[in-house]
Each structure stands twice: as C-alpha cells, then as structure tokens.
C-alpha cells in the first residue's frame, strides 16, 4: 500500500516529464533542429537517418514514407521507447553509374591518364565495362564491376558531379572525369538516367522505460 501511494504521488511528475518531452519532440520541424535536439540529449541514443525510396524496402521504411513531414511513429518494448519522426521530405535527383578509378596518387597523373586511354580503347573494342572495372579500377566499387548504385549530387566530388549530373550522356557512352584535386581520373558510363526519387530524413530517438 505504501509503495502504491508513493507511485501515485510521483505519477503527475512522470506524466509532466513525458508531456514536456513529447512537446519538445513535436516542435522539431527541420534536420537542423533535430541535430540540435540530439546534441542536447546526449548521452541518450539518437540519430538522423536518410531513407531513399529506391533503396529502403523495409516495413518500417514503407510506414515512414506514408507519413507527411512531421509524422511520428512510436515503438514500445519492455525496456525502451523508440521514436521515429519525419523531419524532412523531398524528391531528389539520383542516377546510377559504373566507374573505373585511376589513382594518380599511387602512380602519376601521366600514368593514370595513359592507363585510362588504354582501357577506353579496350571498351570501344567491345570489352564489357564491368569486366574492365574489376580488372583496372582502384576504387572501392571495383569488385562490383564499378557499380555505384543510386547516388546523388554531393556523394562524389564536385568535378564528378559537374560532368555526370550536368552534362548529357547517352546510355552506356563512356566519358571521362578529371578530379585533379583528389588525384582521381575516372572513366564513367551512366547506367540509369537521372531519376527523381523520394527521400525522407528521419530522427530516431530512444529512451529507457523505468
């Protein structure tokens, strides 16, 4: 009885704290505000995630995509409560490429460019680009035949973006990109046209349940 009375006495304070937290969460409307919120709430577990409709096919992702900006989902377990809030929603231009990276930092600019010329000649003679990428590329996508997957502007260098996203290239037409800033020289083909894909930014935050 004594423990029950103590619990009843503290219930209003617990509810008030939950109410204040919910109000604070509801007031977040931008990724910048979400970042500030996470900094203030350390060491609690929280993070900002970006979901791409073409990449993320989970049940949770589908539910979040069905919400409007500001929408919130709460998942409860025995020990914690996890909040997901959509803080931004937009259509973003993506495309897919295959790339062969020639790293001048490991040889020289002249060697990288000459090797690229040789590989381009092989491609024009009929060799498959993905096979050439596996054999010649110095980049992390070599094992995948140079496949970048869906990428957007800003994920590669400005030099890459300027040529790949802002110049017209026929499908499977090889073109070059010189990124002298990072000593990278690319041979590239575009495998998917620039496509507008829905993207959401989600704040995930977990708190323990006492």
trRosetta pair geometry for C-beta under 8 A, 3 or more apart (Angstrom, degrees):
i j d omega theta_ij theta_ji phi_ij phi_ji
1 4 5.6 -54 -150 35 31 113
1 5 6.4 33 152 -21 65 105
2 5 5.8 -54 -152 33 31 112
2 6 6.6 33 150 -20 64 104
3 6 5.6 -52 -150 34 34 113
3 7 6.4 36 152 -20 65 105
4 7 5.7 -54 -150 35 32 113
4 8 6.4 32 152 -19 65 106
5 8 5.7 -54 -149 36 31 112
5 9 6.5 35 151 -23 63 105
6 9 5.7 -54 -152 31 31 114
6 10 6.6 13 157 -6 65 109
7 10 6.1 -68 -149 44 30 100
7 11 6.4 53 151 -50 66 95
8 11 5.6 -29 -148 -3 33 122
10 13 5.4 -59 -165 42 62 113
10 14 5.9 63 140 -25 85 103
11 14 5.7 -57 -145 37 33 111
11 15 6.1 30 160 -17 68 108
12 15 5.8 -57 -145 40 30 110
12 16 6.1 33 155 -23 65 108
13 16 5.6 -52 -145 35 31 113
13 17 6.4 33 154 -20 64 104
14 17 5.8 -55 -151 34 30 110
14 18 6.4 27 152 -15 64 106
15 18 5.7 -55 -148 39 32 111
15 19 6.1 35 151 -23 66 107
16 19 5.5 -53 -147 36 31 114
16 20 6.4 33 153 -20 65 103
17 20 5.8 -51 -148 34 31 111
17 21 6.4 30 153 -18 63 106
18 21 5.7 -56 -149 37 31 111
18 22 6.2 32 153 -20 66 106
19 22 5.7 -53 -146 36 30 111
19 23 6.3 31 154 -19 64 106
20 23 5.7 -56 -149 36 30 112
20 24 6.4 31 153 -20 64 106
21 24 5.7 -55 -149 35 31 112
21 25 6.3 30 153 -17 65 106
21 207 7.6 -16 -172 -28 156 166
22 25 5.7 -56 -148 38 31 112
22 26 6.1 31 153 -20 65 109
23 26 5.6 -54 -144 38 30 112
23 27 6.4 35 154 -28 63 105
24 27 5.8 -54 -151 27 30 113
24 28 7.5 39 150 -31 59 95
24 37 7.2 143 153 -130 104 114
25 28 6.1 -46 -166 11 38 113
25 37 7.7 99 -104 -159 56 151
25 72 7.2 85 140 -119 118 145
25 83 6.2 -54 -150 162 150 164
25 85 6.4 -177 176 -49 99 152
25 205 7.3 -142 -112 51 117 145
26 72 7.6 -68 -96 -35 72 150
27 33 7.6 -124 119 171 78 142
28 33 4.7 178 -140 117 75 117
28 34 5.3 87 -175 -77 133 71
28 37 5.7 -35 -89 -37 133 150
28 85 6.5 89 79 115 121 151
28 87 6.0 -50 138 -110 103 117
28 203 6.5 0 121 -2 151 164
29 33 6.2 48 42 35 55 150
29 69 7.8 64 -160 151 76 107
29 70 6.5 -8 -120 -90 80 96
29 87 6.7 147 178 -150 18 80
30 33 4.7 97 56 7 81 100
30 34 7.0 -140 98 -5 45 87
30 87 6.1 74 171 171 8 105
30 88 6.8 49 -145 -67 51 103
31 34 5.3 -54 -148 36 36 116
31 35 6.4 41 153 -24 67 101
31 48 6.2 75 -148 -145 94 147
31 87 5.4 134 -72 113 54 126
31 88 5.4 -29 -39 -19 100 132
31 201 5.0 -30 -84 135 114 157
32 35 5.7 -49 -151 30 32 113
32 36 6.7 32 150 -16 63 103
33 36 5.6 -52 -150 36 35 113
33 37 6.3 42 149 -24 65 105
33 87 7.3 -158 63 -155 96 131
34 37 5.4 -51 -149 33 33 117
34 38 6.5 34 153 -20 64 103
34 48 5.7 108 120 -89 130 113
34 85 7.6 -170 -106 82 121 114
34 87 4.9 -73 -42 -74 136 172
34 201 7.7 -176 34 137 157 113
34 203 4.3 -139 -144 -84 129 126
35 38 5.8 -53 -150 34 31 111
35 39 6.6 32 152 -19 63 104
35 48 6.7 -32 -76 -32 77 140
36 39 5.8 -55 -152 34 33 112
36 40 6.5 29 153 -17 66 108
37 40 5.9 -61 -152 38 29 109
37 41 6.2 13 157 -11 66 117
37 46 7.6 -96 114 143 93 160
37 203 7.3 23 72 -150 136 146
37 205 7.8 -65 130 -77 119 146
38 41 5.9 -66 -140 44 29 104
38 42 7.3 57 156 -52 61 79
38 46 4.6 -150 -121 99 96 124
38 47 7.2 89 -126 -85 145 26
38 48 7.2 -102 -32 -32 151 91
38 203 7.6 -149 -56 -145 108 105
38 205 7.4 -144 -97 -93 83 107
39 42 6.4 -24 -163 -16 34 109
41 44 4.6 -53 153 44 99 121
41 46 6.0 49 86 4 132 144
41 205 7.0 10 111 -143 164 125
44 205 6.9 36 131 -164 121 92
44 206 7.0 -169 174 76 93 62
44 207 6.2 -17 -148 -95 131 75
45 205 7.3 148 96 -153 59 47
45 206 4.6 -9 77 51 108 108
46 203 7.0 -1 -173 -177 107 86
46 204 6.3 174 -150 95 59 59
46 205 4.0 2 -109 -107 109 78
46 206 7.0 -167 -74 20 63 63
47 203 7.9 169 89 -152 35 50
47 204 5.3 -7 59 59 78 102
48 87 7.7 -62 -129 40 105 136
48 201 6.2 -2 -174 -177 105 98
48 202 7.1 152 -158 78 55 44
48 203 5.9 -29 -101 -98 71 61
48 204 7.6 173 -93 19 21 76
49 201 7.3 162 83 -156 44 51
49 202 4.8 -20 63 62 94 97
49 204 6.0 37 -5 -11 115 116
50 199 6.2 0 -175 -177 98 107
50 200 7.4 166 -153 85 53 42
50 201 5.5 -25 -99 -101 72 70
50 202 7.6 167 -90 18 23 78
51 55 7.8 -157 -170 71 55 97
51 56 4.7 -72 -157 36 90 158
51 61 5.2 175 -156 -136 136 101
51 64 6.2 100 27 92 164 136
51 65 7.0 -123 116 -64 134 93
51 199 6.8 165 83 -156 52 57
51 200 5.0 -6 55 58 102 90
51 201 8.0 -174 18 -83 73 22
51 202 6.1 36 -11 -7 111 121
52 55 4.2 49 77 23 110 109
52 56 5.9 125 58 0 57 96
52 92 8.0 -78 -118 57 95 123
52 94 7.4 82 -155 -69 131 154
52 150 6.6 177 153 97 151 136
52 197 6.0 30 -167 133 92 131
52 198 7.9 144 -157 88 47 52
52 199 5.3 -16 -103 -107 64 90
53 56 6.9 -62 -109 52 21 84
53 61 7.9 161 -113 158 51 115
53 65 6.0 94 -100 -117 101 145
53 197 5.6 -162 48 -179 96 90
53 198 4.3 47 -17 64 137 93
53 199 7.1 -115 -9 -72 83 45
54 94 6.9 -139 26 73 146 159
54 150 5.4 93 93 -38 137 168
54 195 7.9 85 -63 102 149 132
54 197 5.0 -55 -16 -139 114 140
55 149 7.6 58 -101 172 114 122
55 150 6.2 -134 -57 47 103 127
56 61 3.9 -168 138 -127 112 160
57 61 6.6 -28 -37 66 3 137
57 62 7.5 30 -167 -52 42 99
58 61 4.5 98 55 6 81 102
58 62 7.0 -140 96 -6 44 85
59 62 5.7 -53 -150 34 32 114
59 63 6.6 32 152 -19 64 104
60 63 5.8 -56 -153 35 33 111
60 64 6.4 28 153 -16 67 107
60 73 7.9 178 -152 98 84 158
60 84 7.4 166 -175 -62 109 172
61 64 5.7 -58 -147 39 32 109
61 65 6.2 32 156 -19 67 107
62 65 5.9 -55 -145 37 29 110
62 66 6.6 31 154 -23 62 106
63 66 5.8 -57 -154 31 31 113
63 67 7.2 33 149 -25 62 101
63 73 6.2 72 130 -85 125 155
64 67 5.8 -51 -159 22 39 114
64 71 7.5 162 -148 94 56 121
64 73 6.7 -96 -85 1 78 135
64 84 6.2 -84 -95 145 117 133
64 86 6.0 150 -171 -72 90 108
64 200 6.1 -170 139 89 108 155
64 202 5.9 -22 -161 -91 147 139
65 198 6.6 92 -145 117 111 134
65 200 6.3 -158 -97 -11 63 138
67 71 2.8 -145 178 86 126 165
67 72 7.7 155 -158 -5 155 24
67 73 7.3 -129 -49 -39 149 100
67 86 5.2 172 97 -3 120 143
68 71 5.4 123 54 -39 53 110
68 86 7.3 174 106 83 29 142
68 89 7.3 -109 -169 8 45 161
69 86 5.6 -125 -126 120 41 107
69 87 7.3 35 -160 -178 86 14
69 88 6.6 12 -127 -125 114 20
69 89 4.6 -130 -70 11 95 115
70 85 7.4 -24 -160 -172 29 96
70 86 6.5 -32 21 77 20 88
70 87 7.8 70 -79 -107 42 40
71 85 7.2 173 91 -149 43 56
71 86 4.8 25 52 26 86 120
72 83 6.4 -22 -165 -166 105 96
72 84 6.8 153 -157 83 54 54
72 85 4.7 -13 -104 -102 86 82
72 86 7.6 -134 -69 14 45 73
73 83 7.5 147 80 -159 49 48
73 84 4.5 -7 58 58 96 106
73 85 7.9 -170 24 -73 61 43
74 81 6.3 -8 -170 -176 103 100
74 82 7.2 153 -156 81 53 48
74 83 5.5 -19 -103 -103 76 68
74 84 7.7 -163 -73 23 33 71
75 81 7.4 160 82 -159 47 52
75 82 4.7 -14 61 62 96 100
75 84 7.5 41 -5 -8 102 106
76 80 7.9 -164 -148 101 50 41
76 81 5.2 -15 -106 -110 75 81
76 82 7.9 -170 -77 24 31 68
76 209 7.5 57 -153 -53 94 148
77 80 5.7 16 52 51 104 67
77 81 7.7 -164 27 -78 65 40
77 82 7.8 36 -2 -4 100 102
77 209 7.9 -171 75 11 63 130
78 209 7.4 -143 148 63 32 131
79 208 6.4 -41 162 -144 77 79
79 209 6.0 177 176 42 22 94
80 206 5.2 23 165 -177 133 105
80 207 6.4 167 -156 86 87 34
80 208 5.2 -55 -99 -107 86 43
80 209 5.7 -168 -96 -5 24 86
81 206 7.0 162 82 -151 42 61
81 207 5.6 -13 58 61 90 84
81 209 5.7 94 -24 -60 92 104
82 204 6.7 -5 -175 -168 101 89
82 205 7.2 165 -153 85 57 39
82 206 4.5 -21 -100 -98 81 87
83 203 7.4 -7 111 109 98 91
83 204 7.1 163 84 -151 57 41
83 205 4.9 -10 56 60 103 89
83 206 7.5 -174 18 -79 68 39
84 202 5.6 -7 -168 -177 91 120
84 203 7.3 155 -155 80 40 53
84 204 5.6 -7 -102 -100 73 74
85 202 6.7 151 73 -158 38 66
85 203 4.6 -11 58 56 95 103
85 205 7.9 -1 7 12 106 105
86 89 6.1 25 169 -55 119 107
86 200 5.3 -47 -139 -171 104 125
86 201 7.4 109 -160 73 57 51
86 202 5.7 -35 -97 -100 54 77
87 201 5.3 -59 68 99 88 99
87 202 7.0 147 12 -115 83 22
87 203 5.3 64 -25 -20 125 105
88 200 6.7 160 88 -158 59 52
88 201 3.9 25 48 34 104 114
89 198 7.4 -7 -170 -168 86 95
89 199 7.6 168 -149 88 44 49
89 200 5.0 -7 -102 -107 75 84
89 201 7.7 -130 -59 22 43 71
90 198 7.7 167 94 -147 30 55
90 199 5.8 -20 69 63 75 91
91 196 4.5 23 168 177 116 108
91 197 6.9 153 -155 70 69 23
91 198 5.7 -41 -98 -91 70 55
91 199 7.3 130 -120 15 21 82
92 152 5.4 -12 150 -119 119 148
92 196 7.1 146 67 -150 22 61
92 197 6.0 -37 65 65 75 77
92 198 7.9 101 17 -138 77 11
92 199 4.7 -1 9 5 122 135
93 152 6.4 124 85 -135 58 92
93 153 7.0 34 77 -8 103 103
93 165 7.1 108 119 -152 128 117
93 194 5.2 2 -170 -177 108 107
93 195 7.2 142 -149 70 58 30
93 196 5.9 -37 -89 -91 60 61
93 197 7.8 114 -123 17 14 78
94 150 4.5 19 169 -175 135 101
94 151 6.5 149 -153 73 84 23
94 152 5.0 -59 -96 -75 71 83
94 194 7.2 155 77 -152 30 59
94 195 5.6 -33 66 66 82 83
94 196 7.8 128 18 -115 77 15
94 197 4.8 -8 12 12 126 127
95 150 7.3 151 75 -143 13 63
95 151 6.8 -35 65 62 62 71
95 152 8.0 117 16 -97 66 43
95 164 7.0 -171 77 154 140 103
95 165 6.8 -178 13 -99 135 80
95 190 6.2 -32 168 -149 127 106
95 192 5.7 -179 -160 85 62 85
95 193 6.8 -81 -122 148 101 21
95 194 4.7 -46 -69 -93 113 59
95 195 6.8 135 -87 14 57 77
96 147 7.3 -11 -175 -159 105 82
96 148 6.3 176 -154 65 58 91
96 149 6.5 -79 -122 167 95 15
96 150 5.7 -50 -73 -86 88 51
96 151 7.4 116 -102 15 43 78
96 190 7.3 112 83 -167 55 61
96 191 4.7 -59 107 69 104 97
96 192 3.8 59 31 21 106 112
97 146 7.8 -76 129 145 74 96
97 147 7.9 160 92 -145 44 40
97 148 4.8 26 59 14 82 129
97 151 7.2 -47 19 35 100 120
97 164 6.3 -43 -71 -147 148 133
97 188 5.5 -21 -171 -163 127 102
97 189 6.7 155 -158 81 73 43
97 190 5.5 -44 -101 -106 80 52
97 191 6.3 154 -116 9 21 87
98 129 5.3 107 104 127 144 126
98 130 6.1 -88 -145 -81 148 74
98 133 6.0 -110 173 -51 104 153
98 141 7.9 -167 -148 135 57 133
98 145 6.4 -41 -138 129 121 83
98 146 3.9 72 -174 103 81 113
98 147 5.6 -28 -100 -81 80 50
98 148 7.2 -157 -91 -7 27 82
98 188 7.2 155 81 -154 52 52
98 189 5.1 1 52 56 97 93
98 191 5.8 73 -18 -37 92 122
99 133 7.1 98 87 -123 35 124
99 137 7.0 103 113 -124 68 134
99 139 6.4 1 104 42 110 159
99 141 6.3 74 57 65 95 140
99 146 4.9 -171 54 -170 41 102
99 148 6.1 54 0 -51 111 109
99 186 5.4 -40 -158 -153 106 113
99 187 7.2 142 -160 75 54 50
99 188 5.1 -11 -106 -103 78 80
100 116 7.5 154 101 -121 114 82
100 119 6.1 -136 125 139 162 155
100 129 7.6 -130 -36 -172 113 84
100 132 6.2 -42 -83 121 144 99
100 133 4.8 -132 -85 -105 86 73
100 136 5.6 23 -162 90 124 107
100 137 4.4 -125 -142 -82 62 94
100 139 7.6 -180 -161 16 26 115
100 146 5.6 -47 -63 -102 60 137
100 186 6.8 136 70 -159 54 58
100 187 4.3 -5 53 55 108 101
100 188 7.7 -147 25 -66 67 44
101 137 5.0 67 33 -160 73 87
101 138 4.9 -101 99 58 96 76
101 139 3.4 96 14 -37 140 110
101 141 7.8 109 -10 42 115 95
101 142 7.7 -93 34 -62 99 95
101 184 5.8 -38 -155 -156 100 104
101 185 7.7 123 -163 67 51 45
101 186 6.0 -24 -102 -101 59 75
102 112 3.9 138 138 -161 114 90
102 113 7.4 160 105 -60 150 30
102 115 5.5 161 -129 80 133 116
102 116 5.0 -101 -14 -59 153 99
102 136 7.6 -22 -83 153 86 103
102 137 8.0 -91 -59 -126 52 49
102 138 6.5 93 -123 10 24 116
102 184 7.3 131 68 -164 52 52
102 185 4.4 -33 67 70 106 96
102 186 7.3 -166 20 -76 80 26
102 187 7.5 61 -17 -10 107 92
103 106 4.6 53 103 9 110 109
103 107 7.3 115 92 11 67 86
103 112 6.7 -146 72 -106 19 126
103 138 4.1 -96 -7 98 113 156
103 139 7.8 156 -52 -59 105 66
103 183 6.4 51 -168 123 61 98
103 184 6.3 -21 -105 -105 60 68
104 107 6.2 -80 -142 63 42 77
104 108 6.0 -11 -162 154 86 18
104 109 4.6 28 -146 -84 143 50
104 111 7.2 143 -125 61 71 85
104 112 4.1 -79 -78 -14 81 146
104 183 4.1 -126 64 -172 96 91
104 184 7.3 -136 12 -68 89 20
104 185 6.2 75 -37 -10 106 108
105 183 4.2 105 -45 105 86 152
106 138 6.6 -164 18 -140 146 154
107 111 3.9 -98 140 84 130 142
107 112 5.9 157 65 -51 116 79
107 115 7.8 86 54 -13 165 136
108 111 4.6 92 51 8 81 103
108 112 6.9 -148 88 -7 40 87
109 112 5.9 -58 -148 36 28 111
109 113 6.3 22 158 -14 65 109
109 180 7.5 19 -117 -125 126 90
109 183 7.3 -108 -81 -139 81 81
109 185 7.6 116 -148 -43 65 133
110 113 6.1 -60 -147 39 27 106
110 114 6.2 24 157 -17 64 111
111 114 5.8 -58 -144 40 29 110
111 115 6.2 28 158 -19 65 108
112 115 5.9 -56 -147 36 27 109
112 116 6.4 30 152 -21 62 106
112 183 7.7 162 -29 175 165 77
112 185 4.6 128 142 28 119 133
113 116 5.6 -52 -149 34 32 115
113 117 6.6 38 151 -22 63 101
113 185 5.9 -113 -78 -162 64 167
114 117 5.6 -49 -152 30 35 114
114 118 6.7 35 150 -18 64 103
115 118 5.6 -53 -153 35 36 113
115 119 6.4 32 152 -16 68 106
115 136 7.0 172 161 -163 112 121
116 119 5.8 -57 -146 39 32 108
116 120 6.2 37 154 -22 66 105
116 176 6.8 84 159 -121 139 117
116 185 5.5 -98 -46 128 146 118
116 186 8.0 77 -122 104 134 12
116 187 5.4 170 -152 -50 97 109
117 120 5.7 -53 -147 35 29 113
117 121 6.5 35 152 -22 62 103
118 121 5.7 -53 -155 31 31 114
118 122 6.8 31 148 -18 63 103
119 122 5.5 -50 -153 34 38 114
119 123 6.5 41 148 -21 66 101
119 132 5.5 123 -164 -177 104 127
119 136 5.3 -150 -99 85 138 176
119 187 6.0 -145 98 -1 122 164
120 123 5.5 -52 -150 34 35 113
120 124 6.4 31 153 -16 67 106
120 174 6.0 169 -133 128 91 149
120 176 7.7 -38 -79 -68 140 107
120 187 5.9 -156 -74 -125 89 135
121 124 5.8 -57 -147 39 31 109
121 125 6.4 31 151 -21 64 108
122 125 5.6 -58 -149 36 32 113
122 127 4.5 -11 155 24 92 140
122 132 6.1 149 98 -103 125 128
123 126 8.0 157 177 21 28 12
123 127 5.7 -80 -93 65 38 89
123 129 5.8 40 -126 -89 117 76
123 132 6.0 -61 -72 -15 92 163
123 174 5.5 85 114 -51 152 153
123 187 7.5 180 -17 163 151 139
124 174 7.6 -100 -60 29 83 137
127 131 6.2 -113 174 75 93 118
127 132 5.6 96 124 -56 121 109
128 131 4.3 80 73 7 98 108
128 132 6.9 -170 92 -8 50 85
129 132 5.6 -59 -152 38 34 111
129 133 6.2 37 151 -24 68 105
129 145 7.5 88 107 172 73 97
129 146 6.7 -82 144 47 94 145
129 172 7.6 -156 -15 -146 141 82
129 174 7.2 180 -103 -84 123 107
129 189 5.5 -57 -128 11 170 139
130 133 5.4 -47 -146 32 35 116
130 134 6.6 39 154 -21 63 101
130 145 2.9 4 -159 -168 100 124
130 146 6.1 -142 -118 30 58 98
130 147 7.3 10 -116 -42 109 92
131 134 5.8 -49 -151 32 33 112
131 135 6.5 21 154 -11 63 111
131 145 7.1 -9 -49 -128 33 100
132 135 5.9 -66 -150 43 31 106
132 136 5.6 -16 171 17 72 118
132 137 8.0 92 125 -32 65 89
133 136 6.8 -73 -121 53 20 81
133 137 4.6 12 -165 -21 66 129
133 141 7.2 -41 171 112 129 91
133 142 5.8 -164 153 -133 79 57
133 145 5.0 94 68 -174 126 43
133 146 3.1 -100 -139 -35 158 112
134 137 7.2 4 -59 25 11 104
134 142 5.8 113 -123 170 36 77
134 143 6.8 66 -124 -118 85 26
134 145 5.6 -27 -47 -95 97 58
134 146 7.7 -102 -42 -24 55 82
137 141 6.8 -54 139 77 155 76
137 142 3.9 -171 80 -96 109 95
137 146 5.7 163 -52 -86 157 93
138 142 7.2 71 -42 -57 4 133
139 142 5.8 147 68 -39 63 87
139 146 7.5 73 66 -121 122 69
139 184 8.0 62 -78 -144 109 122
141 144 5.1 -64 -168 51 72 107
141 145 7.8 -52 151 70 88 35
141 146 5.2 70 118 -143 113 28
141 147 6.0 -155 -173 58 117 43
141 148 5.9 -45 -99 -83 159 53
142 145 7.9 49 -179 -65 32 12
142 146 6.7 19 -106 -69 38 61
144 147 4.3 -92 135 43 112 98
147 191 7.5 -31 -122 20 84 156
148 151 5.0 -49 144 -15 123 128
150 192 7.6 -39 -98 64 78 148
150 197 7.0 29 -176 -9 144 166
151 155 4.6 -127 -165 68 105 146
151 156 6.7 62 152 -25 146 100
152 155 5.8 99 59 -11 59 115
153 161 4.7 77 -136 -139 86 128
153 165 5.4 -30 -78 -24 102 175
154 161 7.1 50 -38 -81 38 145
156 160 3.8 -65 129 82 129 147
156 161 6.1 166 73 -49 96 78
156 164 7.3 44 58 30 149 147
157 160 4.7 100 55 5 77 101
157 161 7.0 -141 97 -4 41 87
157 179 4.8 92 66 -130 158 134
157 181 6.8 170 -159 61 140 120
157 182 6.0 -140 -81 5 147 134
157 184 7.3 157 -5 56 145 131
158 161 5.5 -55 -144 38 34 113
158 162 6.2 40 157 -28 67 104
159 162 5.9 -49 -148 28 28 113
159 163 7.0 11 160 -3 60 107
159 177 6.0 130 133 179 94 99
159 178 6.5 -91 174 87 139 51
159 179 4.3 169 66 -99 140 76
159 180 7.6 142 -82 17 164 65
159 181 6.9 174 -18 16 130 110
160 163 6.5 -73 -157 44 29 98
160 164 5.5 1 165 0 71 124
160 177 5.1 58 -108 175 63 156
160 179 6.2 -14 -43 -66 87 125
160 186 6.7 62 -107 4 100 158
160 188 8.0 135 -147 -69 92 153
161 164 6.2 -67 -124 50 23 97
161 165 5.0 -20 -168 21 67 122
161 166 7.1 53 144 -8 68 103
162 165 7.4 -28 -79 50 8 85
162 166 5.5 -44 -161 39 44 126
162 167 7.6 46 142 -20 58 101
163 166 7.2 -35 -70 52 8 82
163 167 5.4 -25 -158 18 49 128
163 175 6.6 -167 165 129 118 127
163 176 7.9 -73 -178 95 161 42
163 177 4.8 -167 52 -100 149 97
163 188 7.7 127 113 46 120 148
164 167 7.4 4 -47 42 8 91
164 169 7.8 -43 -136 6 48 139
164 177 6.8 -21 -42 -73 96 140
164 188 6.3 -82 -94 153 107 160
164 190 6.9 149 -156 -81 85 107
165 194 6.7 97 -141 -97 74 129
167 175 7.6 -171 97 175 132 166
169 173 5.2 -152 -179 69 87 113
169 175 5.4 -97 -115 -16 135 139
169 189 7.9 -164 146 -147 134 49
169 190 5.1 125 87 7 121 127
170 173 4.0 81 63 -22 87 130
171 189 7.9 56 180 175 44 98
171 190 6.5 -95 -116 89 50 88
171 191 7.3 70 -154 -132 87 29
171 193 7.4 -58 -78 -60 101 84
172 189 5.3 17 -134 -170 37 131
172 190 7.8 -95 -38 64 29 58
172 191 7.3 58 -71 -102 69 62
173 189 6.6 155 65 -130 31 86
173 190 7.6 -2 48 30 76 90
174 187 5.9 -7 -166 -177 112 94
174 188 7.0 138 -154 71 59 40
174 189 5.4 -48 -90 -72 58 92
175 187 7.9 159 81 -156 29 52
175 188 5.5 -33 67 67 76 93
175 189 7.6 127 16 -91 72 46
176 185 7.3 -11 -168 -178 102 84
176 186 6.5 149 -160 84 53 65
176 187 6.1 -29 -102 -101 71 58
176 188 7.2 148 -105 18 19 88
177 185 7.5 172 87 -158 58 43
177 186 4.0 2 55 54 99 118
177 188 5.9 37 -6 -11 111 131
178 185 5.7 -5 -116 -118 64 81
178 186 7.7 -143 -66 27 27 77
179 182 5.0 -11 136 44 114 97
179 183 7.6 -28 102 42 82 16
179 184 4.3 0 67 66 117 93
179 185 7.1 -157 35 -76 71 38
179 186 6.9 50 -2 -13 105 105
180 183 7.0 28 -161 -80 38 40
190 193 7.3 67 147 -93 123 39
192 195 6.5 -43 148 -12 111 122
